[in-house]
Amino acid sequence: MGGARTGLGGGAIAMPAGTVDASVGGEWSFAQTLRHLAFAADVWLGQAVLRLPQPCHPLGQPHAEYAMGGFDTSIFAAGRPGLAEILDLRAERQAMVREFLATVTPQTLAEPRRHPWSAETEVSVLRCLHVIIGEEWEHLRFALRDLMTIDTARTGG
């Protein structure tokens, strides 16, 4: 578990209490973003690709439209989990994706899967992986920008 709190998470741990839960401009906080990235891995890899019966972890952060789409949100934690829990979940989901990528074949990448938000639509396993990587890139980029904004405001730099 200690490895889960190094790197990106380690820098967040070093910040003053509450920093990872602060929002900039109405965007998700850093903690919420990490929870959403776990949710994205659960939905696109766990649900769509691996077809797990219960893919979503309670600490995941679904997007706002999830409930409006008629999906059950009762499995998700209502409170604000601690950063250590979030970092452990993130490390687990990153490991899940890494393990899948280490063994995936070109044939598997081409296989069709049911789109998680549209039961009548099929997408390739490769497309599912592209969504996970795109989510990582975009959300994390903004979350890190917002952490820098918070830190700059705090330090006056």
N, C-alpha and C positions, 0 to 999 in steps of 0.2 A: 504493500500500500504506500510506502514512503515514496516510491517512484512516481506515484500519481500526483505528488505535490511539488514536483520540481519543474523547472522550465517556466512556461507561461504561468501556471498556477502559483509557483513559488514567488514570482514577482507580485502577484495579486495578494498573496498572504502577507507580504511585507508591508503592504499599504495600511493606512490607518483603518480601524474598525469601521465598518459601514460603507467603505469605498466601493466594494464590489456590488453592493445593493443600491447604489445611487444611479439615478437615471439622468441622462443629458438630453434635453430637448424632447422629452416624451418618449424616447427610445427605450428599449429593454436595457436593464442594467447588465453589467458583466456577468453576474451570477445567472440571471435569467437567460442570457444568450448561451452560456455553457449548457444550461438545462435544455434549451431548444435544440442545440446541436446533438445532444443525446437522443432527444425525441426524433430528430430527423434520421439518425442511424437506426433507431428502433422501427420506424415506419418503413423506410426505404430498403433497409437490409433485413431487419428482423421479420417484418410483416410481408413485404412484397417479394423479396428474393428467397429468404429462408422459410417463409410461410409458417412462422411460429404462431401458435394459437393465442398466446398472450405476450405480444412483443414489447409493449410499452411499460417502462419503469415508472412508478408513481412520482419520481422526482422530475420526470420529463416536463418540458414546457411546450404545450401545443401552441400553434399560431392562433391568432384571434378568431379566424374563420372556422376553426375546428368545431366548436360548439354550434355555430350557425349552420354548419353542414349536416347537423343531426348526429354527430359523433358523441359518444358517451365520455364526458369529462370527469365522471365520478371517481375514476381510478387515480387521478392526479392529486398530489399533495396540495392542500389549501394553504398551508403555512409557508414560511420562508426557511428552507433548509440551510444548514450551515455550509460554509465554503468547503470544508473538508469532505463532507458527504457528496457535494457536487463534483469535486475534483476526482473522487473515487469513482463515481458513476461515469464521468467523462473518460477516465482511464480505461474502464471496462469496455465502453463502447468503442473507443479507439482501438483497443486490442481485438474486439470482435471484427471490426472492419479490416484490420491488418491481417488477421488469421484467414479471413475469407479471401483477401487479395493474394495471399501467399499460395493458395491452392487452386484458385479459379483457372479454368481453361478457356480458350477461345470459343469452344462450343457452348460452354455455360454462359459466357458473356452474350451470346446471340440468342439464348433462350427467351421466350416471352414470359412475362409475368403480368398479373393483374395490377393495374394502376391503383395505388392506395386510395385515391380520391374519386375515382371513376370506375366502378366495377365492370362497366362494359368496354373499357379501354385497356388494351395491352401495350406494354412497353418492354424493351429488352432489359436484361440484367445489367448490361452496360449503361443504359440510360438511368437506371436506379442508382448506380454508383456515381454517375455524373451529377445527379441531384445532391447526393451526400457531399461530394467534393465542392460543388458550387455553394452549398449552404455553409460549409466550413469557411470557404474563402470570403464570401460576402459578409456573413454575420460576424465572424471573428475580426475582420478588418474594421468594421464599425465599432465593435466592442472595445478593441484596443485603442482606437481613436478617442473614444469617450473616456476611457481610463486615463489617457494622457491629458485630456481636457480637465478632468477632475483634479488630477495631480498638479497640473500647472496652476489652476485656480487656488489650490491649497497652499502651494509653495510660493506663489507670486511670481513664478518664473515664466 
